[in-house]
Amino acid sequence: MDPDFHVRVAAISHLHALSRRYDDLIPRDELLRNLEVDGMAYPLVNPQSGIHRPRRFRGTAALTLVTAPPKPNKPPPYEDAFDEASGTIFYSYREGPTDRPDNRALREAVVQQVPLIYLMGVAPSVYSLAAPVYVVEDRPAERGVLVQIGTRATDLTPDGLRSDVDIRRYALREARYRLHQHQFRFQVLAAYRRRCTICALREQSLLQAAHIVDDADERGVAVVRNGLALCAIHHLAYDRHVLGIDPDGVVHIASRLLNEHDGPMLREGLQSFHQQRIALPRRPEDRPDRERLDVRYQRFLAA
């Protein structure tokens, strides 16, 4: 029985609550706050190391693994580490001797099969959560370990990882998809200065990153040039093809809506933007791709 199991469960529950509060993107400031359990304070992360075992722990295994946010114009550091065939992520030792304390705590997690927390950097000071995770294999020749993502329903028990391989692969695919979408959202909103490109709304809780060409299309990659910062109402209108944006960045409202009379939301929220131009990002390389805009605009016209 893991002597720190109750702290692990409390930490995982606390971080899932933070993830819900912050729309899946946990600010670093929240991670630096101690967790109180039974009147004792436990740091959730170590600012100096990606592998963290609280000093108060009676056991020897780590609590948290952190991967740094990606650097500008570079892929995320964990991008090549995902292996969907095995349902695992490769996580590297900390630089230096393999027997340094944090590396020992990482390798002890293999032996003890205790639930850990994995925080993956989406952008500077913003992290995505995967928990519980288990360190399932040590690979000293490669200076790293294999990590599997579990589910709270079946794997958060003192007995450790129980899910079958299909569930593990599904959990890994979901985590990878969420990471891509988080990165896409952060980058698109930053490019559009965190305001709706149509109405200039700045309320963060109502801003979304819309794909111009969706994921199912081969051109629907999660890059800034395939994105638009839209408020919730304009995103929904765009997805329902009652609002279109042509390759020149001009907004078009479906003719059937232009001829309706239905109160201020329709009048001010949609009709008033007909034939208006969207606000473009400052950097040319961030501006929406004309070809993708045209593909999407043709679908609007067809609808």
DOBAGU-140315 format. One line per 5 residues: number of its first residue (from 1); for each residue x, y, z of N, C-alpha, C. Coordinates in pm, whole numbers, plus 32768, in hexadecimal, padded with zeros to 4 digits. Atoms other than C-alpha are relative to their C-alpha. Layout:
REM DOBAGU-140315
NUM	X,Y,Z,X,Y,Z,X,Y,Z ~ ...
***
This chain:
REM DOBAGU-140315
1	8055,7F88,8000,8000,8000,8000,8058,807C,8000 ~ 7FB3,7F85,800B,808C,814F,7F97,7FDD,805D,8075 ~ 801E,7FAA,7F8C,80AE,8227,80D3,7FD1,808C,7FD9 ~ 8027,7F7A,802E,8070,8361,8003,7F87,7FFE,7FA3 ~ 806C,8010,8060,7F45,82DD,7F41,7F94,806A,8013
6	806B,7F9E,7FE7,7E4B,83C9,7FEA,8027,808A,7FCD ~ 7FD1,7F7E,8034,7F23,84F6,7F88,7FF8,7FFF,7F67 ~ 8007,800C,8091,7F38,847A,7E21,7F70,8013,7FCF ~ 808C,7FF5,8027,7DBF,8456,7E0B,7FCF,8090,8011 ~ 8028,7F75,7FE9,7D8B,85B0,7EA2,803C,805E,7F98
11	7FBE,7FAA,8062,7E88,864D,7DB5,7FC1,7FF0,7F76 ~ 803E,8018,8083,7DED,85AA,7C82,7F76,803F,7FFB ~ 8085,7FC4,7FFB,7C90,8615,7CEC,8008,8098,7FF9 ~ 7FEE,7F6E,7FFE,7D09,8778,7D30,8025,8035,7F75 ~ 7FD4,7FD1,8083,7DB3,8797,7BDE,7F94,7FEE,7F96
16	8070,800D,805D,7C87,8710,7B22,7F9A,8071,8016 ~ 8059,7F8F,7FE5,7BB6,881A,7BCF,8038,8081,7FC3 ~ 7FC1,7F8A,803E,7CB1,8925,7B60,7FF3,7FFA,7F68 ~ 800C,800E,8091,7CA8,8899,79FF,7F74,8027,7FD0 ~ 808A,7FD9,8023,7B2D,88BF,79F7,7FED,8096,800E
21	8012,7F71,7FE7,7B40,8A1D,7A87,8040,8055,7F93 ~ 7FB5,7FB1,8062,7C3D,8A94,7987,7FF3,7FC9,7F72 ~ 801C,802F,8088,7BA7,89E6,7856,8074,7FAC,7FCA ~ 7F97,8061,8024,7CB4,88D4,784E,808D,803A,7FFC ~ 7F7B,7FC3,8006,7DD8,89CB,785C,8022,8039,808A
26	7FE3,7FD9,7F76,7E6C,89E5,79BA,8074,8063,8003 ~ 7F92,7F9F,7FF9,7F3B,8B20,7A01,806D,7FD0,805F ~ 7F8E,8028,7FAD,8094,8AEA,7A94,7FF3,8035,808E ~ 800F,7FC8,7F7A,8041,8BCE,7BBA,7FAF,7FA4,805B ~ 8051,805C,7FAF,7F39,8AD4,7C2C,8051,7F85,8026
31	7FAF,8076,7FE4,8033,89B7,7C17,8067,801A,806D ~ 7F9B,7FDD,7F9C,8123,8A72,7CF9,7FC5,800F,808C ~ 803F,7FFA,7F7C,8024,8A7E,7E15,8006,7F76,8042 ~ 7FFD,807E,7FB7,8049,8972,7F20,7F75,7FC5,800E ~ 807C,8048,7FE4,7F3C,886C,7F4E,7FFC,7FDC,8094
36	8010,8021,7F72,7EBA,8847,80B2,7FB6,7F7C,800D ~ 803E,8081,7FE6,7E70,86E2,811C,8018,7FDC,8092 ~ 7FF6,8023,7F71,7E27,868A,8288,8059,8062,804C ~ 7FB6,7F99,7FB9,7EBD,87D3,82F9,8091,800D,7FD8 ~ 7F76,7FFB,802D,8002,879F,823C,8006,8036,7F71
41	7FF1,7FC1,8083,8080,8860,810B,8059,7FAA,7FA7 ~ 7FB5,804E,8061,80F5,87A6,7FD5,800F,8051,7F7F ~ 7FED,7FBF,8084,8191,885A,7EA9,7FD8,7F9F,7F91 ~ 802D,8054,806F,80FB,87D9,7D65,806B,7FEE,7F95 ~ 7F96,8008,8065,8229,8820,7C88,8081,8037,803C
46	7F7E,7FC8,7FDD,839A,8871,7CA4,8029,805E,7F8E ~ 7FDE,7FA3,806C,83EC,89B0,7BDF,8088,7FE5,7FBF ~ 7F79,8019,8032,8551,8932,7BB2,800E,7F7A,7FB8 ~ 7FF5,8085,8039,8503,87D4,7B34,7F79,7FD2,7FCD ~ 807E,8036,8033,83FF,8721,7A63,7FCE,7F89,804E
51	8025,8073,7FAE,83FE,85FC,7B55,7FF6,802E,8091 ~ 8014,7FC9,7F7A,836D,864C,7CAA,7FCD,7F95,8060 ~ 802C,804F,7F8E,8357,8584,7DEC,8003,805A,807A ~ 8001,7FA9,7F8A,82E4,8652,7F1A,8056,7FC9,8071 ~ 7FA9,802B,7F92,83D4,8647,8040,7FB3,7FBC,806F
56	8051,803C,7F95,82B6,85EC,8129,7FD5,7F71,7FE0 ~ 802A,8086,8023,8273,84AC,806A,804D,7F98,8051 ~ 7FBF,806E,7FBC,82BA,8371,812E,8033,7F98,7F9D ~ 7FD3,805A,8068,82D6,82A3,7FF1,806D,803F,7FAB ~ 7F8C,7FD3,804D,83ED,82C1,7EF3,7FE0,8024,7F6F
61	8024,7FE8,808C,832C,82EC,7DAC,7FD5,8091,7FE9 ~ 8025,7F78,8025,82EF,8435,7CF7,7F69,8014,8005 ~ 808E,7FDB,8006,81A1,84EC,7CFB,7FDC,803B,7F78 ~ 8022,7FB2,8077,81B4,85CC,7BC8,806F,7FFA,7F98 ~ 7FA6,7FF3,8071,8255,85CB,7A6F,7FD3,807A,7FB0
66	8020,7F87,804B,8266,8711,79AB,8055,8003,7F82 ~ 7FB7,7FE8,807B,82C5,874D,7841,7FF6,8094,7FE0 ~ 7FFC,7F6F,8018,832F,88B0,77E8,7FAD,8026,7F86 ~ 804A,7FD1,8076,825E,8980,76F6,805B,8005,7F86 ~ 7FAF,7FF8,807A,82D0,8983,758A,803C,8089,7FEE
71	7FC2,7F81,8020,83BD,8A91,7518,7FC9,8035,7F7D ~ 8037,7FC7,807B,8357,8B82,7402,8034,7FBB,7F83 ~ 7FE1,803C,8083,834D,8AE3,72A7,8040,7F76,8009 ~ 7FCD,8088,7FF1,83A9,898D,7331,7F8E,7FA5,802D ~ 8069,805C,7FD3,82D1,8856,7364,800A,7FEA,8096
76	7FFC,801C,7F70,8272,87FE,74CB,8066,7F94,801F ~ 7F96,8061,7FDE,8384,8739,757F,7FCD,7F72,800D ~ 8036,8086,7FF1,8299,8610,75B1,7FC4,7FCB,7F7C ~ 8044,8025,807C,821D,8606,7447,802D,7F78,7FCB ~ 7FCD,807E,8035,82FF,84E8,73D8,7FFD,7F90,8067
81	7FFD,8064,7F96,82D8,8434,7525,7F81,7FAB,8005 ~ 807D,804B,8000,816F,83C3,74EA,800C,7F84,7FA8 ~ 8000,807C,804C,8156,8259,747C,7F76,7FC0,800E ~ 8089,8030,7FF6,7FED,8201,7431,7FF9,7F68,7FF5 ~ 8003,8092,800B,8044,8098,73DC,8005,7FBE,8089
86	7FF4,8038,7F7A,80A9,8053,7544,7FAE,804D,8067 ~ 804D,7FAE,7FA2,7FD8,8166,75E3,8057,8043,8069 ~ 7FA3,7FC8,7F9E,8109,8200,768B,803E,8082,7FD0 ~ 7FB3,7F87,801A,81CD,8344,76A0,808A,7FEB,803B ~ 7F77,800A,7FCD,8347,8347,76C1,8021,8080,804D
91	7FDC,7F8E,7FAB,83BA,8428,77DF,8093,7FF1,8028 ~ 7F70,8008,7FEA,852C,8476,7804,8027,8018,8091 ~ 7FC2,7FE0,7F7F,85FE,846C,793F,802A,8093,7FFF ~ 7FC0,7F7F,7FF5,867C,85B4,79C0,8094,7FF1,7FDE ~ 7F72,8006,8024,87D8,8606,793E,8055,7FE9,807B
96	7FA6,801D,7F90,88F5,858C,7A14,7FFD,7F6C,8021 ~ 7FFB,808E,7FDB,8931,8444,7ACD,7F75,7FC2,8009 ~ 8082,8044,7FFB,881B,8344,7AB2,7FD2,7FE7,808F ~ 8027,801B,7F76,8824,8314,7C2B,7FEB,8080,8051 ~ 8020,7F87,7FB5,87E5,8481,7C83,7F74,7FF1,803B
101	807D,8019,7FB7,86BA,84A2,7D73,7F81,8004,7FAA ~ 807C,7FF9,804D,85B2,850F,7C76,7FF7,7F8D,7F9B ~ 8003,8074,8059,8617,83FD,7B7F,7FE0,7F7F,804D ~ 8023,8074,7FAD,8605,82FE,7C99,7F69,7FFE,801C ~ 8090,7FF7,7FE4,84A7,837B,7CED,7FAE,7FD9,7F85
106	8043,8027,807D,8445,834E,7B80,8005,7F69,7FEF ~ 7FF0,8090,8014,84CD,81EC,7B72,7FB7,7FB1,806B ~ 804C,8042,7F96,842C,8192,7CBF,7F6C,7FF6,7FDC ~ 808D,8003,802A,82DC,81E4,7C21,7FE5,7F87,7FA8 ~ 8010,807A,804F,8318,80BD,7B35,7FEB,7F89,805D
111	8004,8071,7FA3,834E,7FD0,7C57,7F7D,7FFF,804E ~ 8071,7FF9,7FA4,8230,804C,7D31,7F79,800C,7FBA ~ 807C,7FF5,804D,812C,808A,7C1C,7F97,8056,8048 ~ 805A,7FA0,7FBE,8096,81B5,7CD1,7FD0,8066,7F9A ~ 8033,7F9C,805F,7FBE,82B9,7C22,804D,8083,800B
116	7FB9,7F81,8008,8077,83F3,7BB3,7FAE,8066,7FB2 ~ 803C,7F91,804A,801C,8541,7B1A,8061,8027,7F91 ~ 7FAD,7FD4,8071,8099,85A9,79C1,7FC9,8085,7FCE ~ 8024,7F7A,802E,8093,871A,7962,8053,8022,7F85 ~ 7FBB,7FE6,807E,80E7,876E,77F9,7FF0,8091,7FD8
121	8003,7F73,8022,8143,88D1,779A,7FC0,8018,7F78 ~ 8045,7FDD,807C,8057,8961,7694,803C,807F,7FC7 ~ 7FC9,7F7E,8023,80E7,8AC1,768F,8044,8035,807D ~ 7FBE,7FCB,7F88,81B8,8B99,777B,7F9F,800F,8075 ~ 804C,7FF5,7F82,812A,8B70,78DC,7F74,7FC5,7FF7
126	8083,8040,800D,8002,8A9C,7867,8015,7F6A,7FE9 ~ 7FEA,8091,8005,7FE1,8922,7897,7F7D,7FB3,7FF0 ~ 8070,805C,800F,7EFA,8806,7835,8019,7F87,805A ~ 7FF5,806A,7F9B,7EB3,86F1,792F,7FDD,7F77,7FC7 ~ 8024,808C,8013,7EBC,8578,7909,8016,7FBB,8086
131	7FF3,8041,7F7D,7E74,84BB,7A4B,7F85,7FA8,8019 ~ 7F7F,8038,7FD8,7E92,83B3,7AC1,804F,7FCC,7F88 ~ 7FA8,8044,805E,7FBD,8338,79FD,8057,7FA0,8050 ~ 7FA9,8061,7FBF,80A1,8214,7A47,8080,7FF1,7FB0 ~ 7F80,801B,803F,8210,81DF,79FF,800D,7F69,7FF9
136	800F,8091,800F,8207,8082,796E,807F,7FB7,7FD7 ~ 7F84,8044,8029,8367,8040,78EE,8076,8061,800A ~ 7F84,7FB3,7FF9,84C5,80BB,7938,805A,7FD7,7F8C ~ 7FA4,801A,806F,85B3,80DC,7811,8083,804B,8016 ~ 7F85,7FB9,7FDC,8702,813B,78A4,805E,8017,7F8A
141	7FA7,7FEC,8073,87BD,810A,775A,7FD5,8078,7FAE ~ 8034,7F8C,8047,86DC,8218,76C5,7FEE,8079,805B ~ 800B,7F96,7F9B,86E3,82E9,7803,7F71,8036,8006 ~ 808A,7FD5,7FF4,856D,82EE,782C,7FA5,7F8E,8029 ~ 8065,8062,7FD9,842E,823A,7889,7F88,800B,7FA3
146	807E,7FFC,8049,82E3,81E3,77E4,7F90,801D,8061 ~ 8070,7FD4,7FAD,81AC,8289,7870,7F7E,7FDB,7FBA ~ 8084,801C,8035,8047,8210,7841,7F99,8056,8047 ~ 806D,7FB1,7FC7,7F12,82E7,7873,7F91,7FA1,802A ~ 806D,8052,7FCF,7E09,8242,7949,7F7D,804D,8000
151	8082,7FBE,7FF0,7CA0,8296,7994,7FE1,8007,8095 ~ 8020,7FEF,7F72,7C20,8319,7ADE,7F9E,7F95,802F ~ 8068,8060,7FD9,7B01,8220,7AD9,803A,7F77,8022 ~ 7FCF,8089,7FEE,7BD0,80E2,7AC2,808E,7FF6,8037 ~ 7F72,800B,7FDE,7D3A,8135,7B0C,802A,8046,8082
156	7FDA,7FB6,7F87,7D34,8216,7C3D,7FDF,7FAB,807B ~ 8013,805C,7F90,7D48,80FA,7D36,8088,7FDC,8038 ~ 7F7E,8028,7FC8,7E56,807D,7E22,8043,7F90,7FB1 ~ 7FC7,806F,804D,7E84,7F56,7D35,8044,802D,7F80 ~ 7FB9,7FCC,8073,7EFD,8034,7C1B,7FB6,7FEE,7F7D
161	8036,7FFE,8088,7ECB,8021,7AA4,7FB6,7F7D,7FE1 ~ 8052,8075,801F,7DB2,7F38,7A3A,7FC8,8001,7F72 ~ 8043,7FF5,8081,7D33,7FB8,78EA,8040,7FA4,7F98 ~ 7FC9,8050,806B,7D58,7EDC,77B8,8042,805B,7F99 ~ 7FAC,7FB4,805E,7E31,7F45,7693,7FAD,805E,7FAA
166	8053,7FA9,8053,7D10,7FD4,75C6,7FDB,8081,804A ~ 8021,7F89,7FB1,7CAD,80BE,76E0,807A,805A,800C ~ 7F86,7FB1,7FF6,7E16,812D,7706,801A,804D,7F7F ~ 7FEC,7FBD,8080,7E34,8179,7593,7F9B,8071,7FED ~ 8066,7F98,800C,7CED,8239,759A,8024,8078,8057
171	7FDA,7F93,7FA5,7D61,8304,76C8,8074,8050,7FC7 ~ 7F8E,7FBB,803A,7EA7,8354,7616,7FD5,8056,7F8A ~ 8031,7FB2,8073,7DF5,83C1,74D6,7FB4,807B,802E ~ 804C,7F8E,7FCC,7D0B,849D,75A0,805E,806B,8037 ~ 7FA1,7F9F,7FC8,7E2F,853E,7659,804A,8049,7F91
176	7FB7,7FC2,806F,7EEA,857C,7515,7FA6,8064,7FB5 ~ 805E,7FA8,8045,7DB4,8611,746D,7FE9,8080,8051 ~ 8016,7F8B,7FAC,7D73,86F6,7596,8078,805E,7FFD ~ 7F88,7FAD,8006,7EDB,876F,7590,8006,8051,7F7F ~ 7FFF,7FB9,807F,7EC7,87C6,7420,7F99,8070,7FFE
181	8069,7F9B,8000,7D81,887D,7452,8020,8073,8060 ~ 7FD8,7F97,7FA2,7E03,8939,7581,8069,805C,7FC1 ~ 7F96,7FB1,803F,7F39,89A7,74C2,7FC6,8057,7F91 ~ 8043,7FB6,806C,7E63,8A0B,7399,7FB3,8077,8037 ~ 8050,7F94,7FC5,7D78,8AD7,7473,805A,8071,8033
186	7FA8,7F9B,7FC5,7E91,8B87,752A,8043,8053,7F93 ~ 7FB9,7FBA,806A,7F4B,8BDE,73EB,7FA3,8058,7FAD ~ 805E,7FB1,804F,7E18,8C53,732B,7FD1,807B,804E ~ 802F,7F8D,7FB2,7D95,8D2F,7445,8070,8067,8011 ~ 7F8F,7FA1,7FF4,7EF1,8DC5,7472,8012,804D,7F7F
191	7FEE,7FBD,8082,7F08,8E12,72FC,7F97,806B,7FEB ~ 806D,7FA0,8013,7DB8,8EC6,7305,7FEF,805D,8079 ~ 7FFD,7FA7,7F8B,7E14,8F83,7444,7F8A,7FE9,805E ~ 8067,802C,7FA1,7D0E,8EC2,7509,7F7F,8051,7FF3 ~ 8082,7FC2,801B,7BDE,8F5D,7467,7FC2,7FC0,7F85
196	8046,803A,8072,7AD6,8EE3,7374,8023,804F,7F83 ~ 7FD8,7FBE,807C,7B44,8F2F,7211,7F8B,8047,7FBC ~ 8075,7FC0,803B,79DE,8F96,71B9,7FCD,8073,8056 ~ 8041,7F9A,7FAB,7951,9054,72E3,805D,803E,8067 ~ 7F9A,7FCB,7FA4,7A90,9097,73B1,7FE4,7FE4,8093
201	8019,8026,7F75,7A00,8FF7,74ED,8080,7FCB,803F ~ 7F85,8028,7FBC,7B16,8FC4,75EE,7FE9,7F9F,8073 ~ 801E,8057,7F8F,7A66,8EEF,76F4,803B,7F74,7FE6 ~ 7FB6,807B,801B,7B53,8DC4,770C,7FAA,7F83,8009 ~ 8053,8077,7FF0,7A4B,8CCF,7781,7FA4,7FE9,7F88
206	8058,800B,8074,7986,8D11,7640,804D,7FFD,7F7C ~ 7FAF,8003,8079,7AAA,8D0B,754B,802B,7F71,7FE0 ~ 7FDC,8086,802C,7AF8,8BD4,7480,8057,8008,7F83 ~ 7FAF,800B,807A,7BED,8B67,7375,7FB5,7FA7,7F9E ~ 804D,804A,8064,7B29,8AFE,7240,805C,7FD0,7F91
211	7FBB,8031,8077,7BB6,8A21,712F,7FBA,8039,7F84 ~ 8039,7FD9,8081,7B84,8AAF,6FD2,7FD8,7F82,7FB5 ~ 801D,8084,8038,7B9D,8953,6F3C,800B,7F9C,8073 ~ 8005,8051,7F87,7B3E,884E,703E,8061,7F8A,7FFC ~ 7F9E,806C,7FEC,7C0B,8728,70C1,7FF3,7F8F,7F9B
216	8017,8072,8058,7B6E,8629,6FDA,803F,8014,7F76 ~ 7FC5,7FE1,8083,7BFE,86D8,6EA6,8098,7FF7,800B ~ 7F6E,800D,7FFE,7D69,8694,6E47,8045,8087,8012 ~ 7FC8,7F7A,7FED,7D9F,880F,6E4A,7FDE,8039,8089 ~ 8030,7FCE,7F80,7D05,882C,6FA5,8061,7FF4,8072
221	7F9A,800A,7F96,7E4A,8833,7069,7FEF,8071,8064 ~ 800F,7F9D,7F94,7E55,88EB,71B5,8074,8063,7FFE ~ 7F9C,7F95,800A,7F2B,8A13,7145,7FB8,8085,7FFD ~ 803E,7F7D,7FF3,7EEB,8B86,7174,7FBE,802C,7F7D ~ 8037,7FD3,807F,7EAE,8BC2,7000,7F7F,7FB6,7FDB
226	8080,8045,8012,7D8F,8ACA,7012,7FA2,801F,8073 ~ 8052,7FDF,7F8C,7CF4,8B7C,713A,7FCC,808E,7FFD ~ 803B,7F7C,7FEB,7C19,8CA2,7197,7FD9,800B,8092 ~ 802F,7FE7,7F78,7BDB,8D39,72ED,7F71,8034,7FF6 ~ 808D,7FDC,8008,7A61,8D46,7311,7FBF,7FF5,8088
231	8051,800F,7F88,7971,8D84,742D,7FA3,7F89,7FEB ~ 8051,8079,8007,7885,8C66,747D,7F8F,800B,7F9A ~ 8071,7FF3,805B,775D,8CF0,73B6,802F,8001,7F6E ~ 7FD0,7FFC,808B,782A,8D3A,727E,8042,7F7C,7FD7 ~ 7FC9,8084,801F,78DF,8BEB,7295,7F8E,7FA1,7FDB
236	8071,8057,801D,7792,8B35,72A1,7FC1,8025,7F7A ~ 8039,7FD4,8080,770B,8C08,7181,8059,7FD5,7F8C ~ 7FA0,802A,8067,7847,8BB8,70B9,7FF4,7F6A,7FE6 ~ 800A,8091,800E,7828,8A43,70FD,7F7A,7FD5,7FC5 ~ 8085,8022,8035,76B4,8A45,70A4,7FE8,803B,7F74
241	8007,7FC6,8087,76FB,8AFB,6F5C,7F92,8069,7FF0 ~ 8056,7F8A,800E,761C,8C22,6FAA,8055,807F,7FFC ~ 7F9F,7F95,800C,7755,8CFC,6FAE,8075,7FCA,7FB1 ~ 7F8D,8029,804F,7867,8CE7,6EAB,8067,806F,7FF9 ~ 7F93,7F9F,8012,79B6,8D92,6E75,8045,7FDE,7F7E
246	7FC6,801C,8084,7A35,8DB2,6D12,8098,800E,8003 ~ 7F6D,7FFB,7FFF,7BA6,8DA2,6CAB,803A,808B,8019 ~ 7FD1,7F79,7FE4,7BC2,8F1E,6CCB,7FE5,802B,8090 ~ 801C,7FE1,7F75,7B54,8F0E,6E35,7F80,804F,8015 ~ 8080,7FB9,7FF5,79F8,8F9D,6DF7,7F98,7FA0,8039
251	8067,8051,7FBE,78DD,8F1D,6ED4,7F7F,8003,7FAD ~ 8081,800B,8045,779C,8EA0,6E32,7F9E,7FB8,805C ~ 806A,803E,7FB3,7658,8E4F,6EE6,7F9D,7FC2,7F9F ~ 805D,8047,8057,756A,8D51,6E4D,7F87,8057,7FE1 ~ 806B,7FA6,802D,745A,8E00,6D84,7F80,7FEC,804E
256	807D,8015,7FB6,7340,8D5D,6E44,8001,8047,8086 ~ 7FF8,7FB6,7F81,73C2,8DFF,6F83,7FFC,8097,7FE8 ~ 8003,7F70,801E,73F0,8F51,6EDD,7F71,8032,7FF1 ~ 808A,7FD7,8019,727C,8F54,6E8F,7FA5,7FE9,8079 ~ 8051,8019,7F87,720B,8EF5,6FEE,8000,8079,805C
261	800B,7F99,7F97,7198,8FDC,7108,7FE9,7FB5,8083 ~ 8009,8056,7F89,71E2,8F3B,7256,8049,803B,8078 ~ 7FC7,7FC6,7F88,7260,9030,735A,8092,8028,7FF4 ~ 7F7A,7FC2,8005,73B0,90CB,73B6,8072,7F9E,7FE8 ~ 7F91,805D,8015,7488,8F90,73B6,8016,7FE6,7F6C
266	7FF2,8016,8090,7441,8F45,724A,802E,807F,7FBB ~ 7FE2,7F81,8043,7451,90B2,71E7,808F,802D,801C ~ 7F7B,7FCC,7FDB,7589,9117,72A8,806C,7F95,7FFB ~ 7F9A,8068,7FF7,7636,8FC7,72CB,8025,7FC0,7F7C ~ 7FE3,8040,8080,761D,8F4B,7164,7FEC,805E,7F8A
271	801E,7FB0,8077,7570,902D,7067,805C,8079,7FF2 ~ 7FAF,7F85,8007,7642,915F,70C2,808D,7FE6,7FCD ~ 7F78,801E,802C,7785,90A8,7063,8005,7FD3,7F6E ~ 8003,8025,808C,7714,9050,6F03,8051,8064,7FAD ~ 7FA9,7FB1,8058,7818,90CE,6E06,806F,804C,804B
276	7F92,7FC5,7FB3,7908,9136,6F1E,807C,7FA6,7FF5 ~ 7F84,804E,8006,7A76,90C9,6F19,802B,7FD4,808D ~ 7FCD,8031,7F80,7B0D,8FF7,702B,8081,804B,8023 ~ 7F81,7FC7,7FD2,7C2E,907D,70FC,806C,7F96,7FF4 ~ 7F97,8062,801A,7D6D,8FCD,708F,806F,8008,8068
281	7F89,7FFC,7FAA,7E9B,8F6C,7162,8068,8061,7FC8 ~ 7F99,7FA1,802B,7FBC,9060,7156,806A,7FBE,7FA9 ~ 7F94,8043,804B,80B8,8F62,70D9,7FC7,7FBD,7F84 ~ 8032,803E,807B,8084,8EFC,6F6D,7FFC,7F67,8006 ~ 7FF9,8092,7FFB,80EA,8D96,6FBA,7F90,7FC2,8055
286	806E,8031,7FAE,7FC6,8D7A,70AF,7F77,8014,7FBF ~ 8081,7FDF,803E,7EB9,8DF5,6FC1,7FC2,7F86,7FBC ~ 8041,8079,8034,7DB5,8CFC,6F45,8023,7FE5,7F6F ~ 7FDB,802D,8085,7E0F,8C35,6E13,7F8B,8014,7F9F ~ 806A,7FDF,805F,7D47,8CB0,6CE4,7FC1,7F82,7FC3
291	8036,807A,803C,7D25,8B56,6C4D,7FA0,7FB9,805F ~ 8058,803F,7F9E,7C94,8AC6,6D8B,7F81,8052,8013 ~ 8077,7FAB,7FF5,7BAB,8BF2,6DAF,7FA1,7FE7,7F8A ~ 8054,8015,8076,7B30,8BB4,6C4F,7FB9,7F79,8007 ~ 803E,8083,7FF0,7AF3,8A41,6C91,7F88,800A,805E
296	806C,7FF4,7F9E,7A24,8A99,6DC2,7F90,805A,7FCD ~ 8065,7FA3,8034,7971,8BB9,6D12,7FA8,7FBB,7F98 ~ 8050,804A,8062,7901,8AD2,6BF8,7F9B,7FA6,8046 ~ 805E,8050,7FB3,7864,89F2,6CFD,7F8F,8055,8037 ~ 8066,7FA2,7FD0,77AD,8B1F,6D8D,7F9E,801E,7F8F
301	8057,7FDF,8071,7729,8B7A,6C33,7FA6,7F89,7FDC ~ 804E,8077,801F,76B9,8A14,6BF4,7F91,7FEB,8067 ~ 8065,8012,7F96,7604,8A09,6D41,7F90,8067,7FF4
***
